Amino acid sequence: VQLDGDSSSSTSGLNRRRLHAHARSIATSLVPRLSAHNLIKRQSSSLAPLPSAPPAPAPAVLAGTFWTNSSSSKEVVIIGGNFSFTASGSSTQSQNLAVYNPDSKTIEALQGTQVNGTVRNLLVQGDQLLVAGEFTLPGTNVNGLAIYDLAQQQWDVSNLPALQAASDQNVIVRSVSASSSQQNTVIVAGSFAQAGSEPCRAICALDVASKQWSALGNGIQGDVASVDYAGVR
């Protein structure tokens, strides 16, 4: 499948090698100094924000997930990232979200408004697709997180309170995941300060059925890059 990208977003190979070399240098200098004492000490001080996400020059696929259509019993792959494409039989260009059909080996666009920005994470819960990253959805108040109803083929965001950033920052959702301990609940994490009227710093729980946010304690001072779960699943 051929994905396209705007040439203005490209990055030279030399710049990428410099970025990777710089990242290795930082990692090498940090690892020997990491200890429980240092980590606890750092938490008590003012935290600098996480660095910007690595460049993702188009075309870039950054996330993928699977969904089985209950009507046809066919499984498809949903991909997200920073790319554009024109689906077979269409003259309209689509971007950043696509559905890949392994039988026909073709991609199709999701129906409805196209996301404006970069998709970095995808999660399927039943027939609901949670889309996360750095983007807006024209005509809505969506910011960094949206829900798409795959069965109805439409966005389901009318009652979803939007995430809000702290001053002088942008909303970035880096992780969206589900734990079997709470039905219909997903954990959303990244860089944000509030979810609707609910104070939620960097991490928050979302009931995908009621579209209600719940704070996890007092939140986290700083930014969250990823979430995982321990114990019985």
Secondary structure per residue as TSV (DSSP state, phi and psi in degrees):
chain	resnum	aa	ss	phi	psi
A	1	V	-	360.0	129.0
A	2	Q	-	-94.2	118.2
A	3	L	-	-105.4	147.6
A	4	D	B	-115.4	167.1
A	5	G	-	-151.8	157.9
A	6	D	-	-72.7	127.3
A	7	S	G	-64.1	-21.5
A	8	S	G	-69.5	-17.0
A	9	S	G	-96.8	4.8
A	10	S	-	-76.3	155.7
A	11	T	-	-127.3	136.5
A	12	S	-	-68.0	154.6
A	13	G	H	-60.4	-35.1
A	14	L	H	-63.7	-44.5
A	15	N	H	-63.6	-37.6
A	16	R	H	-65.5	-41.6
A	17	R	H	-64.0	-39.3
A	18	R	H	-62.9	-41.2
A	19	L	H	-61.7	-45.5
A	20	H	H	-65.4	-41.4
A	21	A	H	-63.9	-39.5
A	22	H	H	-65.3	-40.7
A	23	A	H	-63.0	-42.3
A	24	R	H	-63.4	-38.6
A	25	S	H	-63.3	-44.0
A	26	I	H	-62.5	-45.7
A	27	A	H	-60.6	-44.3
A	28	T	H	-61.4	-38.7
A	29	S	H	-75.2	-25.1
A	30	L	H	-86.6	-39.5
A	31	V	G	-55.6	-46.7
A	32	P	G	-63.6	-21.6
A	33	R	G	-94.6	-5.8
A	34	L	-	-73.4	128.5
A	35	S	-	-154.1	163.2
A	36	A	H	-58.3	-39.6
A	37	H	H	-62.1	-45.7
A	38	N	H	-66.2	-39.2
A	39	L	H	-64.9	-44.6
A	40	I	H	-65.4	-39.8
A	41	K	H	-63.9	-39.5
A	42	R	H	-65.9	-35.2
A	43	Q	H	-65.1	-26.4
A	44	S	T	-84.1	-7.0
A	45	S	S	-102.7	174.0
A	46	S	-	-69.0	128.5
A	47	L	-	-98.4	132.0
A	48	A	-	-76.7	149.1
A	49	P	-	-66.5	156.8
A	50	L	-	-59.7	148.0
A	51	P	-	-63.4	159.5
A	52	S	-	-58.0	151.0
A	53	A	-	-61.3	147.4
A	54	P	-	-54.8	148.5
A	55	P	-	-57.0	142.2
A	56	A	-	-127.9	70.6
A	57	P	-	-58.4	135.2
A	58	A	S	-69.6	143.7
A	59	P	S	-84.3	132.0
A	60	A	E	-138.6	125.2
A	61	V	E	-97.1	119.1
A	62	L	E	-111.5	-12.7
A	63	A	E	-154.3	153.3
A	64	G	E	-153.7	152.2
A	65	T	E	-155.5	170.8
A	66	F	E	-118.0	148.9
A	67	W	E	-144.7	133.6
A	68	T	E	-102.7	120.4
A	69	N	E	-73.2	114.9
A	70	S	T	-66.4	-23.9
A	71	S	T	-74.0	-39.7
A	72	S	T	-107.0	-10.3
A	73	S	T	60.7	21.5
A	74	K	E	-97.3	136.5
A	75	E	E	-95.7	134.9
A	76	V	E	-124.4	164.9
A	77	V	E	-110.9	130.6
A	78	I	E	-107.1	128.0
A	79	I	E	-120.2	152.1
A	80	G	E	-141.6	159.7
A	81	G	E	163.0	-133.8
A	82	N	E	-131.4	91.3
A	83	F	E	-160.2	169.4
A	84	S	E	-135.6	159.6
A	85	F	E	-163.8	161.5
A	86	T	E	-120.0	115.2
A	87	A	-	-66.1	152.8
A	88	S	T	-59.4	131.5
A	89	G	T	82.6	3.5
A	90	S	-	-120.0	151.3
A	91	S	-	-107.0	0.7
A	92	T	S	-96.3	133.5
A	93	Q	E	-83.0	134.4
A	94	S	E	-115.0	166.5
A	95	Q	E	-149.9	146.1
A	96	N	E	70.4	-14.3
A	97	L	E	-140.2	136.3
A	98	A	E	-152.3	155.5
A	99	V	E	-113.5	120.2
A	100	Y	E	-98.9	126.1
A	101	N	E	-98.7	110.6
A	102	P	T	-68.7	-20.3
A	103	D	T	-73.9	-49.4
A	104	S	T	-89.9	-10.8
A	105	K	T	56.4	42.7
A	106	T	E	-129.9	162.6
A	107	I	E	-115.9	148.6
A	108	E	E	-128.4	158.0
A	109	A	-	-88.0	151.2
A	110	L	-	-70.1	140.2
A	111	Q	S	-69.4	148.2
A	112	G	S	102.9	-166.5
A	113	T	-	-64.7	142.0
A	114	Q	-	-85.4	140.1
A	115	V	-	-69.4	144.9
A	116	N	E	-109.9	94.0
A	117	G	E	144.6	-158.8
A	118	T	E	-110.7	131.9
A	119	V	E	-93.8	128.2
A	120	R	E	-119.8	-11.1
A	121	N	E	-155.4	144.0
A	122	L	E	-135.1	144.0
A	123	L	E	-146.5	130.9
A	124	V	E	-103.1	128.5
A	125	Q	E	-124.6	100.2
A	126	G	T	65.9	-119.2
A	127	D	T	-101.3	9.6
A	128	Q	E	-102.4	131.4
A	129	L	E	-107.1	120.0
A	130	L	E	-95.6	124.8
A	131	V	E	-111.8	125.9
A	132	A	E	-130.6	153.0
A	133	G	E	155.1	-138.1
A	134	E	E	-123.5	91.2
A	135	F	E	-161.4	165.5
A	136	T	E	-123.4	168.8
A	137	L	-	-126.5	105.1
A	138	P	T	-50.0	135.7
A	139	G	T	87.9	0.1
A	140	T	S	-133.0	176.4
A	141	N	-	-98.4	13.0
A	142	V	-	-57.1	137.4
A	143	N	E	-147.0	95.5
A	144	G	E	88.8	-18.5
A	145	L	E	-147.5	133.0
A	146	A	E	-144.2	159.0
A	147	I	E	-119.6	131.7
A	148	Y	E	-118.9	130.4
A	149	D	E	-86.6	106.2
A	150	L	T	-70.7	-31.9
A	151	A	T	-71.3	-41.0
A	152	Q	T	-88.5	-9.8
A	153	Q	T	56.1	53.1
A	154	Q	E	-158.0	157.0
A	155	W	E	-69.3	142.3
A	156	D	-	-122.4	70.6
A	157	V	-	-126.2	4.2
A	158	S	T	-62.2	-33.0
A	159	N	T	-110.4	18.2
A	160	L	-	-95.4	109.6
A	161	P	-	-61.2	135.7
A	162	A	-	-79.6	149.3
A	163	L	E	-72.9	148.3
A	164	Q	E	-130.3	144.5
A	165	A	-	-93.9	161.4
A	166	A	-	-69.9	165.8
A	167	S	T	-59.6	141.1
A	168	D	T	64.6	21.8
A	169	Q	-	-132.0	165.5
A	170	N	-	-111.0	149.7
A	171	V	-	-73.1	127.7
A	172	I	E	-133.9	119.6
A	173	V	E	-99.7	113.8
A	174	R	E	-97.7	-21.9
A	175	S	E	-143.9	134.7
A	176	V	E	-139.9	120.0
A	177	S	E	-146.6	162.5
A	178	A	E	-124.4	144.4
A	179	S	-	-118.4	139.8
A	180	S	T	-69.5	-9.2
A	181	S	T	-73.6	-19.6
A	182	Q	S	-132.4	109.2
A	183	Q	T	-66.6	139.4
A	184	N	T	66.2	10.3
A	185	T	E	-111.5	133.7
A	186	V	E	-120.7	153.2
A	187	I	E	-104.2	122.4
A	188	V	E	-109.4	130.1
A	189	A	E	-142.0	154.1
A	190	G	E	159.9	-128.1
A	191	S	E	-124.5	102.8
A	192	F	-	-165.0	165.4
A	193	A	S	-118.3	-18.8
A	194	Q	E	-156.4	151.3
A	195	A	E	-125.9	104.3
A	196	G	T	61.7	-125.8
A	197	S	T	-94.3	0.9
A	198	E	E	-90.7	120.0
A	199	P	E	-65.5	115.4
A	200	C	-	-137.6	108.4
A	201	R	-	-98.5	111.5
A	202	A	S	71.4	-22.7
A	203	I	E	-151.1	139.7
A	204	C	E	-157.4	152.7
A	205	A	E	-100.2	137.8
A	206	L	E	-123.8	125.3
A	207	D	E	-84.3	110.1
A	208	V	T	-73.1	-16.2
A	209	A	T	-80.7	-47.1
A	210	S	T	-92.9	-11.3
A	211	K	T	63.3	32.0
A	212	Q	E	-104.8	137.0
A	213	W	E	-93.8	148.8
A	214	S	E	-137.2	129.1
A	215	A	E	-71.5	147.5
A	216	L	-	-100.5	98.3
A	217	G	T	59.8	-132.7
A	218	N	T	-97.4	13.2
A	219	G	-	76.9	-164.7
A	220	I	-	-127.4	132.3
A	221	Q	S	-78.5	110.9
A	222	G	S	125.5	-146.9
A	223	D	-	-128.5	153.2
A	224	V	-	-115.0	131.3
A	225	A	-	-95.2	-35.1
A	226	S	-	-160.0	163.9
A	227	V	-	-135.8	141.7
A	228	D	-	-141.6	171.1
A	229	Y	-	-127.5	146.8
A	230	A	-	-123.9	160.9
A	231	G	S	93.2	-165.6
A	232	V	-	-68.8	132.1
A	233	R	-	-104.6	360.0
